[in-house]
């Protein structure tokens, strides 16, 4: 039931096939629907103007002019016969083929057709273009062209194998298909013939989308917003504003009343930070110090010194069960998963090249059952990888030895963390949470108030703490109890921006930036998670060969020795030469310095002095051998 064997055409012809590729451009959504696959790719209207002759210029002279983009004025130019072609990205374009019902879409037939020109809508671009090139005001207009261009729910390509059907691939949503065609074709060929592309294409992978991305309610306004921002420069921390509020934690309204400033991840509304009394609860992003800097720092310090509550209900959560579950998790994981019930294991799942496909936490809840926790945006990716690489895996419909079932909506998550978290938790918990009874990296069922809770002694901030996985209907009850019990200890609400500042001080990595399918545990400093002695597992042979050959790069931690606001992607420089780029960057509020991660060639991984270029400014940086905070895990395991 997870493979296509035959394609039936409208003419009555049947075509047997081993694989199907949906390369239908703006028809991608409709073609996907035929196979029961959700593909968030349709089209938007795009206009460009052909000017009249440019006085004083011959067509031959014009043809020698370069193509030019002017992001400040949202337009682009290129020579076209006797005049110029001027196009751009206005904020109020229209979608095409989206419709309002399940059966509506691009009308048939629709081939090489254009729309009526919309002069009123293009006028705003013409006025902006005239500021840069006043000559077009006198050149006149030969024609205004309005046609559809493919567009996806996040304005990027949609590629790869779909999670719904094992032999159905997509290569659609190409806003600029001619420029990308050669590379896209090569990557798709590798995906189909070798199981994965040779490059890390997670930003283009169809599995990056959740259900909500494929709905008309989301796609319409979000595509228009993205189109209008195509040339606009967004400051770090900027959030999209359209189609928000789709997925909400059961604590959403409670936290909003506490001045939460929400961001969006995987469709979830999540508190990024909390504005104190008297401060407007709104983001003001900046290329320098943003308005949330001090408030994120205050929450960071409160967790380091006391106790905080973090709503992490957006975690993707699923279970792996069935008679083949142990064999599956042992084959997939680099760590030994055959541990006692209640063991919490942080592990990576590698591909056959030894690259890290998933970075997640698995909890053994029974002899043949594991509860899995991963990032909010990675659920479809990770579940898809596990199903595709576990023989006999499925969704539980029938006859599967390994069942992978999504539990994200079933459980909310509250993280209570900080050196005083045990006192707060014990005050409302019927069970003993002392270090002797509940050590680090263990999980257990506990009772908090009147709620059944799966408690995991683990976290992502580097402090004593518990992730409390709670049946959704009990979440508000548990939060209220913890909040009340924590008042004498100065408990605070904490957002995701503080999580990031704390995890960087602690040396914790983030999948998709610090580690990817192109990086190995050896390179990323995760060799302590790899158990080569447990028997065979996916990627083991490659990891052995790579270790014997020796790694060529290492992930390193840096502190910047002058104040700056790096965000990742900055050049790392040694002796005037670029030797790497940062993969993550933020400010460490405990150590009082900016922190960055980045890969260095192994021959430079022992050096300490570097320069990190932040917005063109060279900032002295020091490489460190160990995590900057609690390197011996004394606080974590207290």
C-alpha positions in Angstrom: 0.0 0.0 0.0 3.0 2.3 0.1 4.1 1.9 -3.5 2.8 2.9 -6.9 2.9 0.2 -9.5 0.9 1.6 -12.4 0.0 5.1 -13.7 -3.4 5.3 -15.5 -3.7 8.1 -18.0 -6.9 10.0 -19.1 -6.6 8.4 -22.5 -6.9 4.9 -21.0 -3.3 3.9 -21.2 -1.7 2.2 -18.2 2.1 2.6 -17.6 3.8 0.2 -15.2 6.5 1.9 -13.2 9.2 1.4 -10.5 9.2 5.1 -9.5 7.0 8.1 -10.2 8.4 11.7 -10.2 6.1 14.7 -9.8 7.9 17.4 -11.8 4.7 19.2 -12.7 5.7 22.7 -11.7 2.6 24.7 -10.7 0.5 21.6 -11.2 2.5 19.8 -8.5 -0.2 20.1 -5.9 -2.9 18.7 -8.2 -0.7 15.8 -9.4 0.3 15.0 -5.9 -3.4 14.8 -4.9 -3.9 12.1 -7.5 -1.6 9.9 -5.6 -2.8 10.9 -2.1 0.4 13.0 -1.5 0.3 16.5 -0.2 2.6 18.8 -2.2 2.5 22.5 -1.2 3.4 23.9 -4.6 1.2 26.0 -6.9 1.7 29.4 -8.5 1.5 33.2 -8.0 1.1 36.0 -10.5 4.3 37.7 -11.6 4.5 40.8 -13.8 7.2 42.5 -15.8 7.2 45.6 -18.0 8.8 46.0 -21.4 9.7 49.6 -21.9 9.7 51.6 -25.1 13.0 52.6 -26.8 15.6 54.2 -24.5 16.6 57.5 -26.0 20.3 57.7 -26.9 20.8 53.9 -26.8 20.7 51.4 -29.7 19.5 47.8 -29.1 23.1 46.7 -29.7 24.4 49.0 -26.9 21.5 48.0 -24.6 22.3 44.3 -25.1 25.7 44.8 -23.5 24.2 46.0 -20.3 24.2 43.5 -17.4 21.1 42.1 -15.6 20.7 44.1 -12.4 18.8 43.6 -9.2 17.8 46.5 -7.0 16.5 45.0 -3.8 16.0 48.4 -2.1 13.4 49.2 -4.7 12.1 45.6 -5.1 12.8 45.5 -8.9 15.2 43.9 -11.4 16.3 45.0 -14.9 17.7 43.4 -18.0 18.0 44.6 -21.6 15.2 43.6 -24.0 15.4 44.7 -27.6 15.0 48.5 -27.9 14.3 48.9 -24.2 14.5 47.4 -20.8 12.6 44.6 -19.1 11.6 45.7 -15.6 10.1 43.2 -13.1 9.7 43.0 -9.4 8.0 41.7 -6.3 5.1 43.7 -5.1 3.4 43.0 -1.7 -0.1 42.2 -3.1 0.3 39.7 -5.8 -2.4 37.0 -6.3 -2.1 33.2 -6.0 -3.1 31.1 -9.0 -4.5 27.6 -8.8 -5.2 27.6 -5.1 -9.0 28.0 -5.2 -11.3 27.6 -2.2 -12.4 24.0 -2.4 -10.6 20.6 -2.6 -11.5 20.2 -6.3 -10.5 23.6 -7.5 -7.1 24.3 -8.9 -5.5 25.3 -12.2 -8.1 25.3 -14.9 -7.7 22.8 -17.7 -6.5 23.3 -20.3 -4.0 26.0 -19.3 -0.9 26.0 -21.5 1.4 28.9 -22.3 -1.3 31.3 -21.3 -1.0 34.8 -19.7 -3.3 36.8 -17.4 -4.7 40.2 -18.0 -2.1 42.9 -17.1 -2.8 44.6 -13.8 -1.4 48.1 -14.3 -2.7 49.4 -11.0 -0.8 46.7 -9.1 2.4 47.2 -11.1 2.3 51.0 -10.7 4.0 50.7 -7.3 6.9 48.9 -8.8 7.1 51.3 -11.8 7.3 54.2 -9.4 10.1 52.6 -7.4 12.0 51.7 -10.7 11.7 55.3 -11.8 13.7 56.4 -8.8 16.6 54.3 -9.9 16.2 54.7 -13.6 14.3 57.9 -14.4 14.7 57.2 -18.1 11.8 54.7 -18.1 9.4 57.6 -17.3 9.9 58.9 -20.9 10.4 55.5 -22.6 6.8 54.5 -22.4 5.5 50.9 -22.1 5.6 48.4 -24.9 3.8 45.7 -22.9 3.0 44.6 -19.4 3.3 40.8 -19.1 1.4 39.0 -16.3 1.9 35.2 -16.0 2.1 32.4 -13.4 5.4 31.3 -11.8 5.6 28.2 -9.6 5.8 28.9 -5.9 5.8 26.8 -2.8 4.6 27.3 0.8 8.0 28.6 1.9 9.2 30.0 -1.5 11.8 27.3 -2.0 12.0 24.1 -4.1 10.1 21.0 -3.1 12.3 17.9 -3.8 12.8 14.3 -2.7 10.9 11.2 -1.7 7.6 11.8 -0.2 6.7 10.4 3.3 3.4 9.0 2.1 4.6 6.7 -0.7 7.9 5.0 -0.9 8.5 5.3 -4.6 6.9 8.7 -5.3 9.3 11.6 -5.7 8.7 15.4 -6.2 10.8 18.0 -8.0 8.5 21.0 -8.2 8.0 24.5 -6.8 11.0 25.9 -8.8 10.7 29.7 -8.8 13.9 29.8 -11.0 13.9 26.5 -12.8 16.3 27.2 -15.6 19.1 28.3 -13.3 18.6 25.3 -10.9 17.7 22.7 -13.5 21.0 21.0 -13.9 21.8 20.7 -10.3 18.3 19.7 -9.4 18.3 16.9 -12.0 21.6 15.5 -10.7 20.3 15.5 -7.1 17.0 13.9 -8.0 18.9 11.2 -9.9 21.0 10.4 -6.9 17.9 10.5 -4.6 16.2 7.9 -6.8 19.1 5.6 -7.6 21.2 5.8 -4.4 18.5 6.6 -1.9 19.7 10.1 -1.0 21.5 13.1 -2.6 25.2 13.6 -2.2 24.6 17.1 -0.8 22.6 18.1 2.3 19.3 19.2 0.8 17.2 19.4 4.0 16.1 23.1 3.2 14.6 21.7 0.0 13.3 18.3 1.2 9.6 17.7 0.9 9.7 16.3 4.5 10.3 19.8 5.9 6.6 20.5 5.5 3.9 19.6 8.0 0.2 19.0 7.3 -0.7 22.7 7.7 1.8 23.8 5.1 -0.2 22.0 2.4 -3.5 23.7 3.2 -5.1 26.5 1.2 -5.6 28.4 4.5 -1.9 28.6 5.0 -0.5 28.6 1.5 -2.5 31.6 0.1 -1.5 34.3 2.6 2.0 32.9 3.3 3.0 32.7 -0.4 1.8 36.3 -1.0 3.8 37.5 2.1 7.0 35.6 0.9 6.6 36.9 -2.6 6.4 40.5 -1.4 9.6 39.9 0.8 11.6 38.3 -2.0 14.0 41.2 -2.2 13.5 42.6 1.3 16.4 42.3 3.8 15.1 40.8 7.0 16.9 41.4 10.3 17.9 38.3 12.4 15.0 37.1 14.4 12.3 38.3 12.1 9.2 36.3 12.1 6.6 35.7 9.3 3.3 37.3 10.2 0.7 35.6 7.9 -1.1 32.3 8.6 -0.1 32.3 12.3 -1.8 30.6 15.3 -2.4 27.3 13.5 -0.9 25.0 16.1 -1.1 26.1 19.8 -0.1 24.5 23.0 -2.7 24.0 25.7 -0.8 26.7 27.6 -0.9 29.2 24.8 -3.5 31.6 26.3 -1.9 31.3 29.8 1.5 32.3 28.5 0.1 35.0 26.3 -1.4 36.5 29.5 2.1 36.5 31.0 3.4 38.6 28.1 4.8 35.9 26.0 6.2 37.1 22.6 5.5 34.2 20.2 7.4 32.9 17.3 6.5 30.2 14.8 8.2 26.8 14.3 6.6 23.9 12.4 3.3 25.8 12.6 3.5 26.0 16.4 3.1 29.3 18.2 6.0 29.1 20.7 7.1 31.7 23.3 10.4 33.2 22.1 10.7 35.4 25.2 8.6 37.1 27.9 8.3 40.8 28.2 8.4 42.1 31.8 5.8 44.4 33.2 6.0 47.8 31.5 7.7 46.4 28.4 5.7 46.0 25.2 5.4 42.4 24.2 6.6 42.8 20.6 9.7 41.9 18.6 12.0 44.6 17.3 14.6 42.7 15.3 17.9 44.3 14.6 21.3 43.7 13.0 22.7 45.0 16.3 21.2 44.5 19.8 17.5 43.5 19.5 14.9 44.7 22.0 14.7 41.2 23.6 18.4 41.0 24.4 18.3 41.9 28.1 15.0 40.0 28.8 16.3 36.8 27.2 19.4 37.3 29.3 17.4 37.7 32.5 15.5 34.5 31.9 18.8 32.7 31.1 20.3 33.8 34.4 17.2 32.9 36.3 17.5 29.3 35.1 21.2 29.2 35.8 20.6 30.5 39.4 17.1 29.3 40.3 14.3 27.7 38.3 12.3 28.2 35.1 9.4 26.7 33.3 9.5 26.2 29.5 6.6 25.1 27.4 8.1 22.6 24.9 4.8 21.1 23.7 5.9 21.7 20.1 8.4 18.8 20.4 7.6 16.1 17.8 6.8 12.9 19.7 6.3 9.4 18.5 6.6 5.8 19.5 8.3 2.8 17.9 6.6 -0.5 18.9 6.2 -4.0 17.8 8.1 -7.3 17.9 10.7 -5.9 15.6 11.2 -2.6 17.5 14.4 -3.6 19.3 16.1 -4.8 16.1 14.9 -1.6 14.3 16.2 0.9 16.9 19.5 -1.1 17.2 20.0 -1.0 13.4 19.1 2.7 13.2 21.0 4.1 16.2 24.7 4.6 16.7 24.2 4.1 20.5 23.3 0.8 22.1 19.6 0.8 22.6 19.3 -2.5 24.4 19.2 -0.9 27.8 16.8 -1.3 30.7 13.3 0.0 30.7 13.3 3.6 31.7 16.6 4.4 30.1 16.8 7.8 28.3 19.3 7.6 25.3 20.4 10.6 23.3 21.5 9.2 19.9 22.1 9.9 16.3 20.7 7.9 13.3 23.3 7.8 10.5 23.0 7.2 6.8 25.2 4.6 5.0 27.9 7.3 4.5 28.1 7.9 8.3 26.3 11.3 8.0 23.8 12.3 10.7 20.2 12.0 9.4 18.5 12.4 12.8 19.5 13.7 16.2 17.0 12.7 18.9 16.2 11.1 22.3 14.8 7.6 22.7 13.2 6.3 25.9 12.7 2.6 26.4 9.2 2.3 27.9 8.8 -1.5 27.5 10.6 -4.5 26.1 9.3 -3.7 22.6 8.5 0.0 22.9 10.5 3.3 22.6 9.1 6.8 23.0 11.0 9.2 20.8 11.4 13.0 21.1 12.8 15.3 18.4 12.5 18.9 17.2 9.3 20.5 16.3 10.2 20.9 12.6 11.8 17.4 12.2 9.0 15.0 13.1 8.0 14.2 9.5 11.6 13.9 8.5 12.6 11.6 11.4 9.5 9.4 11.3 10.0 9.1 7.5 13.6 8.1 7.9 12.8 5.5 10.5 9.9 4.0 8.5 12.0 3.9 5.3 15.0 2.3 7.0 13.4 -0.2 9.3 12.4 -3.5 7.6 8.8 -4.2 8.2 8.0 -0.7 9.5 4.6 1.0 9.0 1.9 3.0 10.7 0.2 0.1 12.4 -2.4 -0.5 9.7 -1.7 -4.2 9.2 1.1 -6.8 9.3 4.0 -4.6 10.4 6.7 -5.9 12.8 7.6 -2.2 13.5 4.9 0.4 14.1 5.8 4.1 14.1 2.9 6.2 15.5 2.8 10.0 15.9 2.0 11.1 19.5 2.8 14.8 19.1 -0.8 16.0 19.8 -1.4 13.5 22.6 1.2 15.0 25.0 2.2 18.5 26.1 5.7 19.1 27.5 6.7 21.3 30.3 10.4 21.6 31.2 11.1 22.5 34.8 14.8 23.3 35.0 17.5 25.0 37.1 19.3 24.2 40.4 16.1 24.7 42.3 13.9 22.6 40.0 14.0 19.5 42.2 12.5 21.4 45.2 9.7 22.8 43.0 8.9 19.4 41.4 9.0 17.5 44.7 6.5 19.9 46.2 3.8 18.8 43.8 4.9 15.3 42.9 3.8 12.2 44.8 6.9 10.3 43.8 10.5 10.6 45.0 12.6 12.7 42.6 15.8 12.7 44.6 19.0 12.0 42.7 19.1 8.5 44.2 15.6 7.6 43.2 15.6 9.5 39.9 19.1 9.8 38.4 20.1 11.6 35.3 19.1 10.0 31.9 16.2 8.0 33.4 12.5 8.2 32.8 9.5 7.2 34.9 5.8 7.6 35.4 5.0 10.0 38.2 1.9 11.7 39.5 1.9 15.5 39.7 -1.3 16.8 41.4 -3.9 14.6 39.8 -2.1 14.2 36.5 -0.2 11.1 35.2 3.1 12.3 33.8 6.0 10.7 32.0 9.1 12.5 33.5 12.4 12.5 31.6 15.5 13.6 33.5 17.1 15.3 30.6 17.1 18.7 28.9 18.7 21.1 26.4 19.8 23.9 28.7 22.5 22.2 30.7 20.9 22.3 34.2 19.3 19.9 36.6 15.8 19.5 35.2 13.0 17.3 34.0 11.0 17.2 30.8 7.4 16.5 31.9 5.4 14.8 29.1 1.8 15.2 30.1 -1.5 14.1 28.5 -2.7 17.3 26.8 -5.8 17.8 28.9 -3.7 17.8 32.1 -1.1 20.4 31.0 -2.8 23.5 32.4 -3.3 21.7 35.8 0.4 20.7 36.0 1.6 24.2 34.9 -0.5 25.9 37.6 0.8 23.6 40.3 4.4 24.1 39.3 4.0 27.8 39.0 2.4 28.1 42.4 5.0 25.8 44.0 7.8 27.8 42.4 6.8 31.3 43.5 8.8 31.1 46.7 11.8 30.2 44.6 11.4 33.0 42.1 10.3 30.8 39.3 10.2 32.4 35.8 8.7 31.6 32.4 11.4 31.0 29.8 11.3 31.2 26.0 13.1 29.5 23.1 15.6 32.3 22.6 16.9 31.7 26.1 17.1 28.0 25.4 19.4 28.7 22.5 21.7 30.9 24.5 22.0 28.3 27.2 22.5 25.3 24.9 25.4 27.1 23.2 27.2 27.7 26.4 26.7 24.0 27.2 28.0 22.8 23.9 24.8 21.2 22.6 24.4 20.9 18.9 21.4 21.6 16.6 20.5 19.3 13.7 20.2 21.1 10.3 22.9 23.7 11.2 25.6 22.2 13.4 25.1 18.6 12.3 23.6 17.4 9.0 23.6 14.4 6.8 26.9 15.6 5.5 28.6 15.6 8.9 29.6 12.6 11.0 29.7 12.0 14.7 33.5 11.9 14.6 33.6 15.5 13.1 30.9 16.8 15.4 32.4 15.7 18.6 29.7 13.1 19.2 32.0 10.1 19.1 31.0 9.5 22.8 27.6 8.4 21.5 28.8 5.8 19.0 29.0 2.2 20.2 30.9 0.2 17.5 30.9 -2.8 19.7 27.1 -3.4 19.9 27.0 -5.1 16.5 26.0 -3.9 13.0 24.0 -0.7 12.5 23.3 1.7 9.6 26.5 3.6 8.8 28.8 1.5 11.0 31.1 0.4 8.1 31.5 4.0 6.9 32.2 5.3 10.4 34.9 2.7 10.9 36.5 3.6 7.6 36.3 7.3 8.3 37.9 6.9 11.7 40.7 4.8 10.3 41.3 7.4 7.5 41.1 10.3 10.0 38.7 13.2 9.9 39.5 16.3 8.0 37.5 18.8 10.0 36.2 19.2 13.6 33.3 21.2 15.1 34.7 23.8 17.4 33.4 26.3 20.0 34.6 29.9 19.9 34.1 32.9 22.1 34.2 36.4 20.5 36.4 38.7 22.6 34.7 41.9 21.6 31.0 42.6 21.7 29.2 41.6 18.5 25.9 40.0 17.4 26.7 37.0 15.2 23.8 34.9 14.0 25.7 32.1 12.0 27.2 32.0 8.6 30.1 34.3 9.6 33.5 33.7 8.1 36.1 32.2 10.5 39.6 33.6 9.6 43.1 32.5 10.4 46.1 34.4 9.1 44.0 36.4 6.8 42.4 33.4 5.1 38.9 32.1 5.5 39.1 28.6 7.0 35.4 28.0 7.9 32.0 29.4 8.7 30.0 29.5 11.9 27.1 27.1 12.1 25.4 28.6 15.2 26.0 31.8 17.1 24.4 33.6 20.0 25.3 35.5 23.2 26.3 33.5 26.3 24.8 35.4 29.2 26.6 33.4 31.9 30.0 33.8 30.4 29.3 37.3 29.2 30.6 36.8 25.6 29.2 36.0 22.2 29.5 32.2 21.4 29.8 30.5 18.0 30.3 27.0 16.6 32.0 26.2 13.4 34.0 23.5 11.6 37.8 23.9 11.2 40.2 21.9 9.1 41.7 19.3 11.5 45.2 20.8 11.1 43.8 24.1 12.7 41.6 22.4 15.3 44.4 22.8 17.9 44.9 26.5 17.4 43.2 28.9 19.7 43.4 32.4 18.1 41.1 33.3 15.2 39.0 36.1 13.8 35.2 35.9 13.2 33.9 38.5 10.7 30.6 39.9 11.9 28.9 42.2 9.3 32.3 43.0 7.9 33.9 43.7 11.2 36.9 41.5 12.3 36.2 40.3 15.8 39.0 38.4 17.7 37.9 34.9 18.7 39.3 32.2 20.9 38.7 28.5 20.3 38.0 26.3 23.4 38.5 22.6 23.9 35.6 22.0 26.2 32.0 23.2 26.8 32.0 26.7 28.2 29.6 25.9 31.0 29.6 23.0 33.4 32.1 20.9 31.3 32.0 18.1 33.8 28.2 17.9 34.0 28.3 18.5 37.8 25.2 20.7 37.7 23.4 18.6 35.1 23.7 15.4 37.2 23.2 17.1 40.6 
